Amino acid sequence: MPTVKVRNLKNEEVGEVELSDAVFGAPLNEALIHAAVRNFMANARQGTSATKTRGDVSGAGRKLWKQKGTGRARIASLRSPLWKGGGNVHGPQPRDWSYNMPRKMRQGALRSALSERVREGKVLLVDGWTFDKPKTKEFVASMKQLGLEGKTLIVDSLDNENLKLSTRNVQSAKVVNSFGLNIYDLLYHEKLVISEAAVKELEQLLGPRAEPSATEEPVPAEAVEAGAATEPAKPKRTRKPAEKTTKPAEKKAKPAARKKKEAAE
């Protein structure tokens, strides 16, 4: 289980933290990291590049000269791709470059990259990065105090608004929360600074899911049967017999011709 020293903003050691072996001790998987970076960059593409086809460029559709007898090349339209100012053939068109990557693969790439940063010794833990008010000058001074030079990625909680506002004008530093951490930022920045609160969040997000504890003893079958015996038995539902109704016999109406015959007799 990797152990990292915790420092304050004055670069003084204030303790040690044992990191989760499942998150910060994973083996290096270059193929998985490469696939995750390609997925991230593809999803970030705008996909707005476009060219004009012969149906998009301006120009008349009439035939400029007759087909034969001029000695020149035959022409059907000025918008043909064969002529200057005509349309483009098989050019790029707006499209969506994004594609889905399984969540377990993305999390595995993050674990592998975080573990490699820990093995390289480029991870620094701070007890807290708090400012009374947003001040870029104080942030730059704290970076120099911690010995952070070059591209630095800071992972802190989402509620630290003063830290975010203090780093907006510093091009070499970027602040994200544990939910916004991505594989591209991990590889692009040379050093990684994580707060203690962000470490716990990362271990919850990327660590194995908690399974039900095996210490709970199963309830014996005898106790279940005894509990079922004490409960009152529910009465059985009985169906009522259907009542038979006798309808009075309807008299058949005699036809009109038969009535006339009887009346004539």
Residue pairs with C-beta under 8 A, 6 or more apart in sequence:
1 18
1 19
1 20
1 21
1 25
2 18
2 19
2 21
2 24
2 25
2 115
2 118
2 119
3 16
3 17
3 18
3 19
4 16
4 17
4 19
4 118
4 123
4 124
4 125
5 13
5 15
5 16
5 125
6 13
6 14
6 15
6 16
6 17
6 125
6 126
6 127
6 196
7 13
7 14
7 124
7 125
7 126
7 127
7 146
8 14
8 126
8 127
8 128
9 126
9 129
9 142
9 145
9 146
10 145
11 145
11 146
11 147
14 127
15 127
17 125
17 196
17 199
19 25
19 118
19 199
19 203
20 203
20 207
22 111
22 203
22 206
22 207
22 208
23 111
23 114
23 115
23 202
23 203
23 206
23 207
24 111
24 114
24 115
24 118
25 115
25 118
26 108
26 111
26 112
26 114
26 115
27 112
27 115
28 112
28 115
28 116
29 108
29 109
29 112
32 105
32 108
32 109
32 112
33 109
33 112
33 113
33 183
33 187
35 101
35 105
35 109
36 101
36 105
36 106
36 109
36 110
36 183
37 183
37 184
37 187
39 99
39 101
39 106
40 182
40 183
40 184
41 184
42 97
42 98
42 99
43 97
43 98
43 99
45 97
45 98
47 94
47 95
47 96
47 97
48 94
49 92
49 94
50 91
50 92
50 93
50 94
51 88
51 91
51 92
51 93
52 87
52 88
52 91
53 87
53 88
53 89
53 91
54 77
54 79
54 80
54 81
54 86
54 87
55 79
55 87
56 87
57 79
57 85
57 86
57 87
59 77
59 78
59 79
59 85
59 86
60 77
60 78
61 77
61 79
62 77
63 75
63 76
63 77
64 75
64 78
65 72
65 75
67 74
68 74
75 83
78 85
78 86
79 86
79 87
80 86
80 87
81 87
81 88
81 89
106 183
107 205
107 206
109 183
110 181
110 182
110 183
110 186
110 206
111 206
113 183
113 186
113 187
114 123
114 186
114 192
114 202
114 206
117 123
117 186
117 192
122 190
122 191
122 192
123 191
123 192
123 193
123 194
124 146
124 148
124 191
124 192
124 193
124 194
125 193
125 194
125 195
125 196
125 199
126 146
126 193
126 194
126 195
126 196
127 195
127 196
128 195
128 196
128 197
129 142
129 154
129 156
129 160
129 163
129 193
129 195
130 160
130 162
130 163
131 138
131 139
131 162
131 163
131 166
132 162
133 162
134 161
134 162
134 165
134 166
135 166
136 166
136 167
136 168
136 169
136 170
138 166
139 163
139 166
139 167
139 170
139 173
140 170
143 149
143 152
143 170
143 173
146 193
148 173
148 191
148 193
150 172
150 190
150 191
151 172
151 173
151 188
151 189
151 190
151 191
152 172
152 173
152 174
152 189
152 190
152 191
152 192
152 193
153 173
153 174
153 176
153 185
153 186
153 188
153 189
153 191
153 192
153 193
154 163
154 167
154 173
154 174
154 175
154 176
154 193
154 194
155 175
155 176
155 177
155 178
155 181
155 192
155 193
155 194
155 195
155 198
155 202
156 163
156 175
156 177
156 194
156 195
156 197
156 198
157 177
157 178
157 195
157 197
157 198
157 201
158 177
158 179
160 175
163 175
164 175
167 173
167 174
167 175
174 185
174 189
176 182
176 185
177 198
177 201
178 198
178 201
178 202
178 205
179 201
179 205
181 202
186 192
194 202
